[in-house]
Amino acid sequence: MLSSNLPDAARRVADAAAALGLDVNVIEMPASTRTAEDAAAACDCTVAQIVKSLVFTGRDSGTPYLLLVSGPNRVDQDAVAATIGEPLDRPNGKAVREITGFAIGGIPPLGHASALKTFFDPDLLAHDVVWAAAGTPSCVFSASPRPLFEAIGATALVMSGPENG
């Protein structure tokens, strides 16, 4: 059910999903889905089913990385950096928009302005359905997690340390 009244950013996400062979339903919610808690309430699901799309850059290389994290989990930057091979920085909102083509709070797992090395939290695979941002702070889509992560070429990576889990 792709509404013809969707914002351009959400249509770009729907088109990117279709180009990858994913059958997703992009919808605009009446309330903000900017935070994982807001999204879970709007989507009538658990916070663990929310895909947080977090952008980092490599401190040495400037390489952009997209971390797709289960809603309640926190990224252990040191552990992720050790696996990736360089320290990570969090870019500001303007840089995130330049990298992805989307504003913070609406960053989808696909359809970015530039290619991103993408990692996903294996905790997301525990669910039949996950919900992700679809280009704006009020647009979302649901998907089966394994086909989504396979289609975008994401790599599984445990991202939360025991104290943050």
C-alpha positions in Angstrom: 0.0 0.0 0.0 2.3 2.8 -1.3 0.4 6.0 -0.8 0.8 8.5 -3.7 0.9 11.2 -1.0 4.2 10.0 0.5 7.0 12.5 0.8 9.7 12.3 -1.9 12.2 10.7 0.6 9.8 7.9 1.4 9.1 7.2 -2.3 12.9 7.0 -2.9 13.0 4.3 -0.1 10.1 2.4 -1.7 11.8 2.6 -5.1 15.1 1.4 -3.7 13.5 -1.5 -1.9 11.7 -2.5 -5.1 14.9 -2.3 -7.1 16.4 -4.8 -4.6 13.4 -7.1 -5.0 12.0 -6.4 -1.6 8.2 -6.2 -1.2 7.8 -3.5 1.5 4.9 -1.4 2.5 6.0 2.2 3.2 3.5 4.0 5.3 3.3 7.5 6.9 2.4 7.4 10.5 0.3 10.2 12.1 2.9 10.6 14.9 6.6 10.8 14.8 8.6 7.6 14.6 11.9 9.5 15.2 12.9 7.4 18.3 12.8 3.6 18.7 10.2 4.0 21.5 8.0 6.3 19.3 8.3 4.0 16.4 7.4 0.9 18.4 4.3 2.7 19.8 3.3 3.8 16.3 3.9 0.4 14.7 2.3 -1.5 17.5 5.4 -3.7 18.0 8.2 -4.2 20.6 11.1 -1.8 20.7 13.3 -4.8 19.9 11.6 -5.0 16.4 12.7 -1.4 15.6 15.8 -1.1 13.3 17.8 1.9 14.4 20.0 3.2 11.5 23.1 4.8 13.0 25.8 6.4 10.8 29.4 6.5 11.9 32.6 7.5 10.0 36.0 6.0 10.3 38.2 8.4 12.2 41.2 7.6 10.0 39.7 6.8 6.6 36.5 8.9 6.7 34.7 5.8 5.4 30.9 6.0 6.3 29.4 3.0 8.1 25.8 2.2 8.7 25.0 0.2 11.8 21.5 -1.3 11.9 20.8 -1.9 15.6 17.8 -3.4 17.5 15.8 -0.7 19.3 16.8 -1.3 22.9 20.5 -2.0 22.2 23.3 0.5 22.5 26.4 0.4 20.2 29.7 -0.4 22.0 31.8 1.9 19.7 35.1 0.4 21.0 34.1 -3.1 20.2 32.7 -2.2 16.8 35.8 -0.2 16.0 38.0 -3.1 17.0 36.2 -5.3 14.5 36.1 -2.7 11.7 39.7 -1.8 12.2 39.6 1.9 13.0 38.1 4.2 15.7 34.6 5.6 14.9 33.2 9.1 15.0 29.5 10.2 15.0 29.0 12.8 12.2 26.7 15.7 12.8 23.2 15.9 11.2 24.4 17.9 8.2 27.1 15.3 7.4 24.7 12.4 7.9 22.3 14.0 5.4 25.1 14.5 2.9 26.2 10.8 3.4 22.8 9.2 3.3 20.5 11.7 1.6 18.2 11.5 4.6 17.8 13.4 7.9 18.5 11.8 11.3 15.3 10.2 12.5 14.3 9.0 9.1 17.5 7.2 7.9 16.4 3.9 6.2 18.6 0.8 5.9 18.7 1.2 2.1 18.5 3.8 -0.7 21.3 6.0 0.4 23.0 8.8 -1.6 26.3 7.0 -1.4 27.3 3.4 -0.8 27.7 2.5 2.9 29.4 -0.5 4.4 26.5 -1.8 6.5 26.5 -4.0 9.6 23.4 -5.3 11.4 22.7 -6.4 14.9 22.0 -10.2 14.9 19.3 -9.6 17.6 17.1 -8.3 14.8 17.0 -11.8 13.3 15.0 -13.1 16.3 11.9 -11.4 14.9 9.6 -12.4 12.0 9.1 -8.7 11.2 11.1 -5.6 11.9 10.3 -2.0 11.3 12.6 0.6 9.8 12.6 4.3 9.0 11.6 5.0 5.4 13.2 8.4 4.7 11.4 10.7 7.1 10.8 10.9 10.9 7.2 9.7 10.3 7.5 7.1 7.5 8.3 3.5 8.2 8.2 0.1 6.5 8.1 -3.5 7.8 10.1 -6.3 6.4 11.3 -9.8 7.2 14.8 -9.2 8.6 16.8 -11.9 6.9 15.7 -11.0 3.3 16.2 -7.3 4.1 19.8 -7.7 5.3 20.7 -10.1 2.5 19.3 -7.7 -0.1 21.4 -4.8 1.2 24.5 -6.9 1.6 24.8 -6.2 5.4 27.2 -8.1 7.6 26.2 -9.4 11.0 28.1 -7.8 13.9 27.5 -8.0 17.6 27.4 -4.3 18.5 26.4 -4.1 22.1 28.7 -4.9 25.0 27.4 -6.8 28.1 27.1 -3.6 30.1 25.1 -1.9 27.4 23.0 -4.8 26.0 
